Amino acid sequence: MSQINQRGAKELENWLNISYLAEGSPRQREAFAVLRELQVMEVLAGYRPLLAGTVPLDLQLPGSDLDILCEVYDPEQFMDEARQAFGTFSGFNAVTRTVDGLVRAKINFEAGGWPVELFGQPLPAAQQNGFRHMLVEWRILHLLGGDFREAVIRLKGGGLKTEPAFARQLQLPGDPYEAVLALGKLSQAEFEKLCTQAFPHRAADRPEKYDM
C-alpha cells in the first residue's frame, strides 16, 4: 500500500464516495453527472469499485477515460453483469488477459461523451497499481501546487501518459510507473525533499480541493 494509506484510513475513505466530484471543476462535475446517471458505482457495488486515473485529480484531457477499478475473482460473471448493465452503450467491448498468472478483465464503452473503462482483477481496488499511482500523484499535487499541475498537463497535452509526465517533471529514473509507485514507500520527509528539490518553484498556495 502507498504511504498515504499507511498514514490512516481517512484518506482512503475520502475516495470511496464520488460525491467529491460534484464540488470540483466543470469537467469533474460533468463526470459525476455521467457516473450518477449510469449508476455505475451502484451496479458494481459488489466489486468494491473505486474511481481512479486522471479525473479524481482533475488532470483529464479531452478523451480521458473514466477509470473504475474493481475487485474481481470471477471475470466471466463480472463481464456478464457489465454486459447486462452497459452492453447497449456505444463501443462496448469486454476482454480478459492473464498477466503474472492473474486474469484481468477490461470492459470499455462510451457514455455521456466519456470513454468508460471498467478494470477488474483479483485484488482489492485500493491495492491495485492504478489506485496506488493516483494516491502518490495526489500527494505530489498537494505538495507542489498549481505550477506543477500545469507542467504535467502540458506534458500530457504533448502526448505523454500521466505517470511518465510526473516522472519527467520529477526527474525520476527508470520505468516511470515503477518510479512513481516507489515514491509511496518513502517517509514523508524523504518524499517532500525529493519532490521539492526536483521541482523547486513550488506554488506558495496549494489548491484547497486537494486538502482532503
C-alpha positions, 0 to 999 in steps of 0.5 A: 500500500502507498504511504498515504494509506499507511498514514490512516484510513481517512484518506482512503475513505475520502475516495470511496464516495464520488460525491467529491466530484460534484464540488470540483471543476466543470469537467469533474462535475460533468463526470459525476453527472455521467457516473450518477446517471449510469449508476455505475458505482451502484451496479458494481457495488459488489466489486468494491469499485473505486474511481481512479486515473486522471479525473479524481485529480482533475488532470483529464484531457479531452478523451480521458477515460473514466477509470473504475477499478474493481475487485474481481475473482470471477471475470466471466460473471463480472463481464456478464453483469457489465454486459447486462448493465452497459452492453447497449452503450456505444463501443462496448467491448469486454476482454480478459488477459492473464498477466503474472498468472492473474486474469484481468478483465477490461470492459470499455464503452462510451457514455455521456461523451466519456470513454468508460473503462471498467478494470477488474482483477483479483485484488482489492481496488485500493491495492491495485497499481492504478489506485496506488499511482493516483494516491502518490500523484495526489500527494505530489499535487498537494505538495507542489501546487498549481505550477506543477499541475500545469507542467504535467498537463502540458506534458500530457497535452504533448502526448505523454501518459500521466505517470511518465509526465510526473516522472519527467517533471520529477526527474525520476529514473527508470520505468516511470510507473515503477518510479512513481509507485516507489515514491509511496514507500518513502517517509514523508520527509524523504518524499517532500525533499525529493519532490521539492528539490526536483521541482523547486518553484513550488506554488506558495498556495496549494489548491484547497480541493486537494486538502482532503 
